[in-house]
Amino acid sequence: MALRQNSDKEPSIELFIKAGHDGQNVGNCPFCQRLFMVLWLKGVKFNVTTVDMKKKPAELKDLAPGTNPPFLLYNGELKTDFIKIEDFLESKESFDVGADIFAKFSAYIKNTPNNAYHEKALLREFKRLDIYLTTPLPQEIDHSSTADTLVAAKKYCDFDIPAQFTGVWRYLQNAYEREEFRHTCPADIEIERTYLDVVGKRK
């Protein structure tokens, strides 16, 4: 899949993201989705290419050997480090708030659903995000990591974000109303398949 949006007056930007299980559509990768959304929201002209991780094309192996998406080509210059790409595109205070949810969620889903320690740690991060979202700070936040967390946690752990986190629920509702989010977000089945192996290895 590619979004062809270049013009002669704009820099040449190509974003490579993880493909879904069909090898073409957007796959489940919060980091890929974040960069995809940042570019879209900034209104720049860019191409998006999905990379089938099961059979990387030879030209991509030559372009970025040993590198997994996301990576970026900017006027022919390869950028492979997510944090550096993020800094290059746009520095956001909100990234620090949203980033820890994914880490705490990963620890939670790798353990049994009744693991109180990891569930409490995840809820603490949601509370921190909720406070951030209900405080008059910059409005853009990391949509991808929270949405992916919600889908997989509900599927495999029967976990719902507590209703008192009104800022988080409002943010999720607003996110799904945004075209930029809907078109960069992987389908629920992609998120569920990503974590199926992880759930199978739980003790």
Backbone as JSON Lines, residues from 0, in Angstrom:
{"i":0,"aa":"M","n":[0.85,-1.19,0.0],"ca":[0.0,0.0,0.0],"c":[0.88,1.23,0.0]}
{"i":1,"aa":"A","n":[0.51,2.23,-0.74],"ca":[1.27,3.48,-0.74],"c":[0.33,4.65,-0.9]}
{"i":2,"aa":"L","n":[0.61,5.71,-0.17],"ca":[-0.1,6.98,-0.35],"c":[0.8,7.88,-1.18]}
{"i":3,"aa":"R","n":[0.42,8.17,-2.38],"ca":[1.23,8.99,-3.27],"c":[0.81,10.43,-3.14]}
{"i":4,"aa":"Q","n":[1.61,11.23,-2.41],"ca":[1.19,12.6,-2.13],"c":[2.31,13.61,-2.41]}
{"i":5,"aa":"N","n":[3.31,13.22,-3.18],"ca":[4.46,14.1,-3.37],"c":[4.19,15.18,-4.42]}
{"i":6,"aa":"S","n":[4.86,16.29,-4.31],"ca":[4.86,17.32,-5.34],"c":[6.28,17.84,-5.43]}
{"i":7,"aa":"D","n":[6.61,18.53,-6.53],"ca":[7.97,19.01,-6.76],"c":[8.39,20.03,-5.72]}
{"i":8,"aa":"K","n":[7.46,20.72,-5.1],"ca":[7.81,21.78,-4.16],"c":[8.06,21.26,-2.75]}
{"i":9,"aa":"E","n":[7.7,20.02,-2.49],"ca":[7.83,19.46,-1.15],"c":[9.05,18.54,-1.08]}
{"i":10,"aa":"P","n":[9.6,18.35,0.13],"ca":[10.68,17.36,0.28],"c":[10.15,15.97,-0.01]}
{"i":11,"aa":"S","n":[11.02,15.08,-0.41],"ca":[10.63,13.7,-0.67],"c":[10.64,12.93,0.65]}
{"i":12,"aa":"I","n":[9.47,12.47,1.07],"ca":[9.34,11.75,2.33],"c":[8.65,10.42,2.07]}
{"i":13,"aa":"E","n":[9.27,9.35,2.52],"ca":[8.65,8.03,2.42],"c":[8.76,7.33,3.77]}
{"i":14,"aa":"L","n":[7.62,6.93,4.3],"ca":[7.56,6.25,5.58],"c":[7.29,4.77,5.34]}
{"i":15,"aa":"F","n":[8.1,3.93,5.94],"ca":[7.93,2.48,5.84],"c":[7.37,1.97,7.16]}
{"i":16,"aa":"I","n":[6.21,1.29,7.09],"ca":[5.56,0.79,8.29],"c":[5.28,-0.71,8.15]}
{"i":17,"aa":"K","n":[5.01,-1.32,9.26],"ca":[4.74,-2.76,9.29],"c":[3.42,-3.08,8.61]}
{"i":18,"aa":"A","n":[3.43,-4.12,7.77],"ca":[2.21,-4.56,7.1],"c":[1.44,-5.51,8.0]}
{"i":19,"aa":"G","n":[0.16,-5.64,7.72],"ca":[-0.68,-6.59,8.45],"c":[-0.43,-8.02,8.01]}
{"i":20,"aa":"H","n":[-1.23,-8.94,8.53],"ca":[-1.04,-10.35,8.22],"c":[-1.3,-10.67,6.75]}
{"i":21,"aa":"D","n":[-2.02,-9.78,6.06],"ca":[-2.25,-9.99,4.63],"c":[-1.08,-9.48,3.79]}
{"i":22,"aa":"G","n":[-0.08,-8.86,4.44],"ca":[1.1,-8.37,3.73],"c":[0.92,-7.03,3.06]}
{"i":23,"aa":"Q","n":[-0.27,-6.41,3.19],"ca":[-0.53,-5.17,2.48],"c":[-1.09,-4.06,3.37]}
{"i":24,"aa":"N","n":[-2.11,-4.35,4.15],"ca":[-2.75,-3.31,4.95],"c":[-1.89,-2.93,6.16]}
{"i":25,"aa":"V","n":[-2.3,-1.9,6.86],"ca":[-1.57,-1.4,8.01],"c":[-1.54,-2.47,9.11]}
{"i":26,"aa":"G","n":[-0.34,-2.77,9.61],"ca":[-0.18,-3.75,10.66],"c":[-0.21,-3.12,12.03]}
{"i":27,"aa":"N","n":[-0.16,-3.97,13.06],"ca":[-0.2,-3.49,14.43],"c":[1.2,-3.11,14.9]}
{"i":28,"aa":"C","n":[1.47,-1.82,14.94],"ca":[2.73,-1.3,15.45],"c":[2.47,0.13,15.92]}
{"i":29,"aa":"P","n":[2.39,0.34,17.24],"ca":[2.1,1.69,17.74],"c":[3.1,2.74,17.27]}
{"i":30,"aa":"F","n":[4.36,2.35,17.1],"ca":[5.38,3.31,16.68],"c":[5.17,3.71,15.22]}
{"i":31,"aa":"C","n":[4.81,2.72,14.39],"ca":[4.52,3.01,12.98],"c":[3.32,3.95,12.88]}
{"i":32,"aa":"Q","n":[2.26,3.62,13.63],"ca":[1.06,4.44,13.55],"c":[1.33,5.86,14.02]}
{"i":33,"aa":"R","n":[2.13,5.99,15.06],"ca":[2.42,7.33,15.59],"c":[3.08,8.2,14.52]}
{"i":34,"aa":"L","n":[4.11,7.67,13.86],"ca":[4.8,8.47,12.84],"c":[3.88,8.74,11.66]}
{"i":35,"aa":"F","n":[3.05,7.76,11.3],"ca":[2.08,7.92,10.21],"c":[1.15,9.09,10.55]}
{"i":36,"aa":"M","n":[0.63,9.11,11.79],"ca":[-0.29,10.18,12.19],"c":[0.41,11.54,12.26]}
{"i":37,"aa":"V","n":[1.63,11.56,12.78],"ca":[2.35,12.84,12.89],"c":[2.51,13.46,11.52]}
{"i":38,"aa":"L","n":[2.92,12.67,10.54],"ca":[3.08,13.18,9.18],"c":[1.75,13.66,8.62]}
{"i":39,"aa":"W","n":[0.72,12.88,8.81],"ca":[-0.61,13.23,8.29],"c":[-1.1,14.53,8.94]}
{"i":40,"aa":"L","n":[-0.98,14.63,10.27],"ca":[-1.46,15.82,10.97],"c":[-0.67,17.07,10.63]}
{"i":41,"aa":"K","n":[0.6,16.9,10.28],"ca":[1.41,18.05,9.9],"c":[1.07,18.55,8.5]}
{"i":42,"aa":"G","n":[0.32,17.75,7.74],"ca":[-0.1,18.17,6.41],"c":[0.98,18.12,5.36]}
{"i":43,"aa":"V","n":[2.06,17.36,5.62],"ca":[3.13,17.28,4.63],"c":[2.77,16.25,3.57]}
{"i":44,"aa":"K","n":[3.45,16.34,2.45],"ca":[3.25,15.38,1.36],"c":[4.21,14.21,1.59]}
{"i":45,"aa":"F","n":[3.68,12.99,1.55],"ca":[4.54,11.84,1.82],"c":[3.97,10.57,1.21]}
{"i":46,"aa":"N","n":[4.81,9.56,1.08],"ca":[4.4,8.23,0.66],"c":[4.47,7.3,1.86]}
{"i":47,"aa":"V","n":[3.57,6.34,1.91],"ca":[3.61,5.31,2.94],"c":[3.7,3.95,2.26]}
{"i":48,"aa":"T","n":[4.66,3.15,2.68],"ca":[4.83,1.81,2.14],"c":[4.77,0.81,3.28]}
{"i":49,"aa":"T","n":[3.87,-0.18,3.15],"ca":[3.8,-1.22,4.17],"c":[4.81,-2.32,3.82]}
{"i":50,"aa":"V","n":[5.46,-2.85,4.86],"ca":[6.52,-3.85,4.69],"c":[6.02,-5.18,5.27]}
{"i":51,"aa":"D","n":[5.97,-6.19,4.41],"ca":[5.59,-7.53,4.85],"c":[6.78,-8.12,5.6]}
{"i":52,"aa":"M","n":[6.64,-8.27,6.92],"ca":[7.76,-8.73,7.74],"c":[8.11,-10.19,7.49]}
{"i":53,"aa":"K","n":[7.21,-10.94,6.86],"ca":[7.49,-12.35,6.57],"c":[8.34,-12.52,5.32]}
{"i":54,"aa":"K","n":[8.3,-11.52,4.44],"ca":[9.11,-11.6,3.21],"c":[9.46,-10.19,2.75]}
{"i":55,"aa":"K","n":[10.47,-9.62,3.39],"ca":[10.9,-8.28,3.03],"c":[11.4,-8.26,1.59]}
{"i":56,"aa":"P","n":[10.94,-7.3,0.79],"ca":[11.46,-7.17,-0.57],"c":[12.97,-6.94,-0.56]}
{"i":57,"aa":"A","n":[13.64,-7.44,-1.58],"ca":[15.1,-7.34,-1.65],"c":[15.58,-5.91,-1.59]}
{"i":58,"aa":"E","n":[14.85,-4.99,-2.23],"ca":[15.28,-3.6,-2.24],"c":[15.25,-2.99,-0.83]}
{"i":59,"aa":"L","n":[14.32,-3.45,0.01],"ca":[14.28,-2.95,1.38],"c":[15.41,-3.52,2.21]}
{"i":60,"aa":"K","n":[15.8,-4.75,1.94],"ca":[16.94,-5.33,2.65],"c":[18.21,-4.57,2.32]}
{"i":61,"aa":"D","n":[18.3,-4.1,1.08],"ca":[19.46,-3.29,0.69],"c":[19.38,-1.89,1.29]}
{"i":62,"aa":"L","n":[18.17,-1.37,1.39],"ca":[17.97,-0.01,1.9],"c":[18.25,0.08,3.39]}
{"i":63,"aa":"A","n":[17.69,-0.85,4.16],"ca":[17.83,-0.81,5.61],"c":[18.04,-2.23,6.16]}
{"i":64,"aa":"P","n":[19.21,-2.8,5.91],"ca":[19.47,-4.18,6.35],"c":[19.38,-4.31,7.86]}
{"i":65,"aa":"G","n":[18.66,-5.35,8.29],"ca":[18.53,-5.62,9.71],"c":[17.62,-4.67,10.46]}
{"i":66,"aa":"T","n":[16.9,-3.81,9.75],"ca":[16.04,-2.81,10.39],"c":[14.58,-3.18,10.22]}
{"i":67,"aa":"N","n":[13.83,-3.08,11.3],"ca":[12.38,-3.28,11.24],"c":[11.68,-1.93,11.2]}
{"i":68,"aa":"P","n":[10.51,-1.87,10.54],"ca":[9.75,-0.61,10.53],"c":[9.37,-0.18,11.94]}
{"i":69,"aa":"P","n":[9.18,1.12,12.15],"ca":[9.17,2.16,11.12],"c":[10.56,2.72,10.83]}
{"i":70,"aa":"F","n":[10.76,3.1,9.57],"ca":[11.91,3.91,9.21],"c":[11.48,4.87,8.11]}
{"i":71,"aa":"L","n":[12.3,5.89,7.91],"ca":[11.9,7.03,7.08],"c":[13.01,7.38,6.1]}
{"i":72,"aa":"L","n":[12.6,7.68,4.9],"ca":[13.51,8.26,3.9],"c":[13.11,9.71,3.72]}
{"i":73,"aa":"Y","n":[14.03,10.62,4.02],"ca":[13.77,12.05,3.87],"c":[14.79,12.62,2.89]}
{"i":74,"aa":"N","n":[14.31,12.98,1.69],"ca":[15.21,13.44,0.62],"c":[16.37,12.48,0.42]}
{"i":75,"aa":"G","n":[16.05,11.18,0.46],"ca":[17.05,10.15,0.22],"c":[17.87,9.77,1.43]}
{"i":76,"aa":"E","n":[17.72,10.49,2.54],"ca":[18.48,10.18,3.75],"c":[17.68,9.22,4.62]}
{"i":77,"aa":"L","n":[18.29,8.09,4.96],"ca":[17.61,7.07,5.75],"c":[17.67,7.4,7.24]}
{"i":78,"aa":"K","n":[16.51,7.3,7.9],"ca":[16.42,7.5,9.34],"c":[15.73,6.27,9.92]}
{"i":79,"aa":"T","n":[16.43,5.56,10.84],"ca":[15.91,4.29,11.33],"c":[15.58,4.29,12.83]}
{"i":80,"aa":"D","n":[16.06,5.26,13.57],"ca":[15.82,5.29,15.01],"c":[14.51,6.02,15.3]}
{"i":81,"aa":"F","n":[13.56,5.31,15.94],"ca":[12.23,5.89,16.15],"c":[12.3,7.21,16.92]}
{"i":82,"aa":"I","n":[13.04,7.24,18.0],"ca":[13.11,8.44,18.83],"c":[13.69,9.61,18.03]}
{"i":83,"aa":"K","n":[14.73,9.32,17.25],"ca":[15.34,10.38,16.45],"c":[14.39,10.86,15.35]}
{"i":84,"aa":"I","n":[13.62,9.92,14.78],"ca":[12.64,10.32,13.77],"c":[11.57,11.19,14.42]}
{"i":85,"aa":"E","n":[11.11,10.78,15.6],"ca":[10.12,11.56,16.34],"c":[10.63,12.96,16.62]}
{"i":86,"aa":"D","n":[11.87,13.06,17.09],"ca":[12.46,14.37,17.37],"c":[12.59,15.18,16.09]}
{"i":87,"aa":"F","n":[12.95,14.52,15.0],"ca":[13.12,15.18,13.72],"c":[11.79,15.76,13.22]}
{"i":88,"aa":"L","n":[10.73,14.98,13.36],"ca":[9.42,15.42,12.86],"c":[8.78,16.45,13.77]}
{"i":89,"aa":"E","n":[8.77,16.14,15.05],"ca":[8.09,17.04,15.97],"c":[8.3,16.56,17.39]}
{"i":90,"aa":"S","n":[8.78,17.43,18.24],"ca":[8.97,17.09,19.65],"c":[7.7,17.38,20.41]}
{"i":91,"aa":"K","n":[7.18,16.37,21.14],"ca":[5.93,16.55,21.88],"c":[6.13,16.14,23.33]}
{"i":92,"aa":"E","n":[5.73,16.99,24.23],"ca":[5.74,16.65,25.65],"c":[4.83,15.46,25.93]}
{"i":93,"aa":"S","n":[3.75,15.36,25.17],"ca":[2.77,14.32,25.43],"c":[3.3,12.92,25.17]}
{"i":94,"aa":"F","n":[4.35,12.79,24.38],"ca":[4.89,11.47,24.09],"c":[5.32,10.77,25.38]}
{"i":95,"aa":"D","n":[5.91,11.53,26.31],"ca":[6.36,10.95,27.58],"c":[5.2,10.41,28.38]}
{"i":96,"aa":"V","n":[4.04,11.03,28.27],"ca":[2.88,10.59,29.02],"c":[2.31,9.3,28.43]}
{"i":97,"aa":"G","n":[2.14,9.26,27.14],"ca":[1.52,8.1,26.5],"c":[2.42,6.9,26.37]}
{"i":98,"aa":"A","n":[3.74,7.1,26.32],"ca":[4.67,6.02,26.03],"c":[4.67,4.93,27.1]}
{"i":99,"aa":"D","n":[4.53,5.29,28.36],"ca":[4.61,4.31,29.43],"c":[3.41,3.38,29.49]}
{"i":100,"aa":"I","n":[2.3,3.78,28.92],"ca":[1.13,2.9,28.91],"c":[1.44,1.63,28.14]}
{"i":101,"aa":"F","n":[2.11,1.76,27.02],"ca":[2.42,0.58,26.21],"c":[3.35,-0.37,26.96]}
{"i":102,"aa":"A","n":[4.34,0.18,27.66],"ca":[5.27,-0.65,28.43],"c":[4.55,-1.39,29.55]}
{"i":103,"aa":"K","n":[3.69,-0.68,30.28],"ca":[2.96,-1.31,31.38],"c":[1.95,-2.33,30.85]}
{"i":104,"aa":"F","n":[1.33,-2.01,29.72],"ca":[0.4,-2.96,29.11],"c":[1.12,-4.24,28.69]}
{"i":105,"aa":"S","n":[2.31,-4.1,28.1],"ca":[3.06,-5.27,27.66],"c":[3.36,-6.19,28.83]}
{"i":106,"aa":"A","n":[3.76,-5.62,29.96],"ca":[4.03,-6.42,31.15],"c":[2.75,-7.09,31.65]}
{"i":107,"aa":"Y","n":[1.64,-6.38,31.56],"ca":[0.35,-6.9,32.04],"c":[-0.12,-8.07,31.2]}
{"i":108,"aa":"I","n":[-0.08,-7.95,29.89],"ca":[-0.65,-9.0,29.03],"c":[0.25,-10.23,28.97]}
{"i":109,"aa":"K","n":[1.53,-10.07,29.29],"ca":[2.44,-11.22,29.3],"c":[2.25,-12.1,30.53]}
{"i":110,"aa":"N","n":[1.54,-11.6,31.51],"ca":[1.28,-12.34,32.73],"c":[-0.2,-12.71,32.81]}
{"i":111,"aa":"T","n":[-0.56,-13.5,33.78],"ca":[-1.95,-13.94,33.89],"c":[-2.86,-12.75,34.17]}
{"i":112,"aa":"P","n":[-4.11,-12.81,33.72],"ca":[-5.01,-11.67,33.89],"c":[-5.23,-11.27,35.34]}
{"i":113,"aa":"N","n":[-5.04,-12.21,36.3],"ca":[-5.29,-11.85,37.7],"c":[-4.02,-11.37,38.4]}
{"i":114,"aa":"N","n":[-3.03,-10.94,37.63],"ca":[-1.8,-10.42,38.22],"c":[-2.05,-9.0,38.71]}
{"i":115,"aa":"A","n":[-2.27,-8.85,40.0],"ca":[-2.68,-7.56,40.57],"c":[-1.58,-6.51,40.44]}
{"i":116,"aa":"Y","n":[-0.33,-6.92,40.56],"ca":[0.77,-5.96,40.51],"c":[0.81,-5.25,39.16]}
{"i":117,"aa":"H","n":[0.77,-6.01,38.08],"ca":[0.86,-5.4,36.74],"c":[-0.42,-4.64,36.39]}
{"i":118,"aa":"E","n":[-1.56,-5.12,36.88],"ca":[-2.8,-4.39,36.62],"c":[-2.78,-3.03,37.31]}
{"i":119,"aa":"K","n":[-2.29,-2.99,38.55],"ca":[-2.2,-1.71,39.27],"c":[-1.24,-0.76,38.57]}
{"i":120,"aa":"A","n":[-0.12,-1.3,38.07],"ca":[0.85,-0.46,37.36],"c":[0.23,0.13,36.1]}
{"i":121,"aa":"L","n":[-0.56,-0.68,35.38],"ca":[-1.23,-0.2,34.18],"c":[-2.26,0.87,34.53]}
{"i":122,"aa":"L","n":[-3.01,0.65,35.59],"ca":[-4.02,1.63,36.0],"c":[-3.37,2.94,36.44]}
{"i":123,"aa":"R","n":[-2.19,2.87,37.06],"ca":[-1.49,4.09,37.44],"c":[-1.14,4.92,36.21]}
{"i":124,"aa":"E","n":[-0.73,4.25,35.14],"ca":[-0.4,4.98,33.91],"c":[-1.64,5.58,33.27]}
{"i":125,"aa":"F","n":[-2.77,4.85,33.31],"ca":[-4.01,5.42,32.79],"c":[-4.43,6.63,33.62]}
{"i":126,"aa":"K","n":[-4.22,6.56,34.93],"ca":[-4.55,7.7,35.77],"c":[-3.68,8.9,35.42]}
{"i":127,"aa":"R","n":[-2.38,8.64,35.2],"ca":[-1.47,9.73,34.82],"c":[-1.89,10.35,33.49]}
{"i":128,"aa":"L","n":[-2.29,9.5,32.54],"ca":[-2.77,10.0,31.25],"c":[-4.07,10.77,31.43]}
{"i":129,"aa":"D","n":[-4.95,10.27,32.27],"ca":[-6.22,10.93,32.51],"c":[-6.01,12.33,33.08]}
{"i":130,"aa":"I","n":[-5.08,12.44,34.03],"ca":[-4.76,13.75,34.6],"c":[-4.22,14.68,33.53]}
{"i":131,"aa":"Y","n":[-3.36,14.15,32.68],"ca":[-2.8,14.95,31.59],"c":[-3.89,15.45,30.66]}
{"i":132,"aa":"L","n":[-4.84,14.55,30.34],"ca":[-5.89,14.89,29.38],"c":[-6.93,15.85,29.94]}
{"i":133,"aa":"T","n":[-7.04,15.92,31.25],"ca":[-8.02,16.83,31.85],"c":[-7.36,18.1,32.36]}
{"i":134,"aa":"T","n":[-6.1,18.29,31.98],"ca":[-5.36,19.51,32.33],"c":[-5.16,20.32,31.07]}
{"i":135,"aa":"P","n":[-5.26,21.65,31.11],"ca":[-5.11,22.48,29.91],"c":[-3.66,22.53,29.43]}
{"i":136,"aa":"L","n":[-3.24,21.43,28.76],"ca":[-1.91,21.32,28.15],"c":[-2.11,21.1,26.66]}
{"i":137,"aa":"P","n":[-1.02,20.98,25.85],"ca":[-1.18,20.72,24.41],"c":[-2.07,19.51,24.17]}
{"i":138,"aa":"Q","n":[-2.89,19.58,23.17],"ca":[-3.96,18.6,22.98],"c":[-3.52,17.31,22.31]}
{"i":139,"aa":"E","n":[-2.44,17.31,21.56],"ca":[-2.06,16.11,20.83],"c":[-1.39,15.12,21.76]}
{"i":140,"aa":"I","n":[-1.85,13.87,21.7],"ca":[-1.26,12.83,22.52],"c":[-1.03,11.59,21.67]}
{"i":141,"aa":"D","n":[-0.42,10.59,22.3],"ca":[-0.1,9.37,21.57],"c":[-1.34,8.5,21.45]}
{"i":142,"aa":"H","n":[-2.1,8.68,20.39],"ca":[-3.34,7.93,20.2],"c":[-3.09,6.43,20.1]}
{"i":143,"aa":"S","n":[-2.04,6.03,19.41],"ca":[-1.88,4.64,19.02],"c":[-1.7,3.69,20.18]}
{"i":144,"aa":"S","n":[-0.81,4.0,21.13],"ca":[-0.51,3.03,22.16],"c":[-1.72,2.75,23.04]}
{"i":145,"aa":"T","n":[-2.54,3.75,23.34],"ca":[-3.7,3.54,24.19],"c":[-4.76,2.73,23.47]}
{"i":146,"aa":"A","n":[-5.0,3.01,22.22],"ca":[-6.03,2.28,21.48],"c":[-5.68,0.81,21.33]}
{"i":147,"aa":"D","n":[-4.43,0.51,21.01],"ca":[-4.0,-0.87,20.89],"c":[-4.13,-1.59,22.22]}
{"i":148,"aa":"T","n":[-3.75,-0.92,23.3],"ca":[-3.85,-1.48,24.63],"c":[-5.29,-1.86,24.95]}
{"i":149,"aa":"L","n":[-6.23,-0.99,24.63],"ca":[-7.64,-1.23,24.93],"c":[-8.16,-2.47,24.23]}
{"i":150,"aa":"V","n":[-7.86,-2.62,22.94],"ca":[-8.36,-3.75,22.16],"c":[-7.83,-5.07,22.7]}
{"i":151,"aa":"A","n":[-6.52,-5.19,22.88],"ca":[-5.92,-6.45,23.31],"c":[-6.26,-6.79,24.76]}
{"i":152,"aa":"A","n":[-6.27,-5.79,25.62],"ca":[-6.57,-6.05,27.02],"c":[-8.01,-6.53,27.2]}
{"i":153,"aa":"K","n":[-8.93,-5.99,26.42],"ca":[-10.32,-6.42,26.48],"c":[-10.46,-7.84,25.95]}
{"i":154,"aa":"K","n":[-9.79,-8.15,24.86],"ca":[-9.89,-9.46,24.22],"c":[-9.34,-10.57,25.1]}
{"i":155,"aa":"Y","n":[-8.15,-10.36,25.64],"ca":[-7.45,-11.46,26.31],"c":[-7.48,-11.4,27.84]}
{"i":156,"aa":"C","n":[-7.81,-10.26,28.42],"ca":[-7.81,-10.14,29.88],"c":[-9.13,-9.64,30.43]}
{"i":157,"aa":"D","n":[-10.11,-9.4,29.55],"ca":[-11.39,-8.85,29.96],"c":[-11.2,-7.58,30.79]}
{"i":158,"aa":"F","n":[-10.26,-6.75,30.32],"ca":[-9.92,-5.51,31.04],"c":[-10.57,-4.33,30.35]}
{"i":159,"aa":"D","n":[-11.24,-3.5,31.14],"ca":[-11.8,-2.26,30.63],"c":[-11.16,-1.09,31.37]}
{"i":160,"aa":"I","n":[-10.96,0.01,30.67],"ca":[-10.46,1.22,31.33],"c":[-11.56,1.71,32.27]}
{"i":161,"aa":"P","n":[-11.24,1.92,33.54],"ca":[-12.27,2.35,34.5],"c":[-12.98,3.61,34.04]}
{"i":162,"aa":"A","n":[-14.28,3.65,34.32],"ca":[-15.12,4.75,33.87],"c":[-14.72,6.1,34.45]}
{"i":163,"aa":"Q","n":[-14.06,6.08,35.62],"ca":[-13.69,7.37,36.23],"c":[-12.6,8.11,35.47]}
{"i":164,"aa":"F","n":[-11.92,7.41,34.56],"ca":[-10.9,8.08,33.75],"c":[-11.59,8.76,32.56]}
{"i":165,"aa":"T","n":[-12.35,9.79,32.88],"ca":[-13.17,10.45,31.87],"c":[-12.34,11.1,30.78]}
{"i":166,"aa":"G","n":[-11.15,11.58,31.13],"ca":[-10.28,12.19,30.12],"c":[-9.83,11.18,29.09]}
{"i":167,"aa":"V","n":[-9.5,9.96,29.55],"ca":[-9.06,8.9,28.62],"c":[-10.21,8.5,27.71]}
{"i":168,"aa":"W","n":[-11.41,8.32,28.28],"ca":[-12.55,7.93,27.44],"c":[-12.92,9.02,26.44]}
{"i":169,"aa":"R","n":[-12.86,10.28,26.86],"ca":[-13.14,11.37,25.93],"c":[-12.11,11.4,24.8]}
{"i":170,"aa":"Y","n":[-10.86,11.18,25.17],"ca":[-9.78,11.16,24.18],"c":[-9.96,10.04,23.17]}
{"i":171,"aa":"L","n":[-10.35,8.83,23.66],"ca":[-10.56,7.71,22.75],"c":[-11.72,8.0,21.8]}
{"i":172,"aa":"Q","n":[-12.8,8.57,22.33],"ca":[-13.94,8.92,21.48],"c":[-13.52,9.93,20.42]}
{"i":173,"aa":"N","n":[-12.78,10.95,20.85],"ca":[-12.33,11.97,19.9],"c":[-11.37,11.38,18.87]}
{"i":174,"aa":"A","n":[-10.52,10.45,19.32],"ca":[-9.55,9.84,18.4],"c":[-10.26,9.1,17.28]}
{"i":175,"aa":"Y","n":[-11.26,8.29,17.64],"ca":[-11.97,7.51,16.63],"c":[-12.81,8.38,15.7]}
{"i":176,"aa":"E","n":[-13.05,9.61,16.09],"ca":[-13.77,10.53,15.21],"c":[-12.85,11.22,14.21]}
{"i":177,"aa":"R","n":[-11.54,11.1,14.42],"ca":[-10.57,11.75,13.54],"c":[-10.2,10.85,12.38]}
{"i":178,"aa":"E","n":[-10.26,11.39,11.17],"ca":[-9.89,10.63,9.98],"c":[-8.45,10.15,10.07]}
{"i":179,"aa":"E","n":[-7.56,11.02,10.59],"ca":[-6.15,10.67,10.68],"c":[-5.93,9.43,11.54]}
{"i":180,"aa":"F","n":[-6.72,9.3,12.59],"ca":[-6.58,8.13,13.47],"c":[-7.17,6.89,12.82]}
{"i":181,"aa":"R","n":[-8.38,7.0,12.29],"ca":[-9.06,5.83,11.72],"c":[-8.26,5.22,10.58]}
{"i":182,"aa":"H","n":[-7.64,6.06,9.75],"ca":[-6.95,5.54,8.58],"c":[-5.53,5.07,8.87]}
{"i":183,"aa":"T","n":[-4.99,5.41,10.03],"ca":[-3.65,4.92,10.38],"c":[-3.7,3.8,11.41]}
{"i":184,"aa":"C","n":[-4.88,3.53,11.96],"ca":[-5.04,2.51,12.99],"c":[-5.23,1.14,12.35]}
{"i":185,"aa":"P","n":[-4.53,0.11,12.84],"ca":[-4.75,-1.24,12.31],"c":[-6.13,-1.75,12.72]}
{"i":186,"aa":"A","n":[-6.63,-2.7,11.97],"ca":[-7.91,-3.33,12.32],"c":[-7.75,-4.09,13.64]}
{"i":187,"aa":"D","n":[-8.86,-4.24,14.36],"ca":[-8.82,-4.95,15.64],"c":[-8.21,-6.34,15.5]}
{"i":188,"aa":"I","n":[-8.5,-7.04,14.4],"ca":[-7.99,-8.4,14.22],"c":[-6.46,-8.4,14.15]}
{"i":189,"aa":"E","n":[-5.87,-7.33,13.61],"ca":[-4.41,-7.25,13.56],"c":[-3.83,-7.11,14.96]}
{"i":190,"aa":"I","n":[-4.47,-6.31,15.79],"ca":[-4.01,-6.13,17.17],"c":[-4.16,-7.44,17.94]}
{"i":191,"aa":"E","n":[-5.3,-8.1,17.77],"ca":[-5.53,-9.36,18.48],"c":[-4.54,-10.43,18.06]}
{"i":192,"aa":"R","n":[-4.25,-10.53,16.77],"ca":[-3.29,-11.53,16.29],"c":[-1.89,-11.26,16.8]}
{"i":193,"aa":"T","n":[-1.55,-9.99,16.92],"ca":[-0.21,-9.64,17.4],"c":[0.03,-10.2,18.79]}
{"i":194,"aa":"Y","n":[-0.98,-10.13,19.64],"ca":[-0.81,-10.54,21.04],"c":[-1.23,-11.99,21.31]}
{"i":195,"aa":"L","n":[-1.69,-12.7,20.28],"ca":[-2.13,-14.09,20.47],"c":[-0.98,-14.96,20.95]}
{"i":196,"aa":"D","n":[0.2,-14.83,20.32],"ca":[1.35,-15.63,20.73],"c":[1.8,-15.28,22.14]}
{"i":197,"aa":"V","n":[1.75,-13.97,22.47],"ca":[2.15,-13.54,23.81],"c":[1.24,-14.17,24.86]}
{"i":198,"aa":"V","n":[-0.06,-14.14,24.59],"ca":[-1.03,-14.71,25.54],"c":[-0.81,-16.2,25.69]}
{"i":199,"aa":"G","n":[-0.47,-16.88,24.58],"ca":[-0.24,-18.32,24.62],"c":[0.96,-18.72,25.46]}
{"i":200,"aa":"K","n":[1.88,-17.8,25.68],"ca":[3.09,-18.11,26.46],"c":[2.95,-17.75,27.93]}
{"i":201,"aa":"R","n":[1.78,-17.2,28.32],"ca":[1.6,-16.84,29.72],"c":[1.59,-18.07,30.6]}
{"i":202,"aa":"K","n":[2.11,-17.91,31.79],"ca":[2.15,-19.03,32.75],"c":[0.95,-18.97,33.68]}
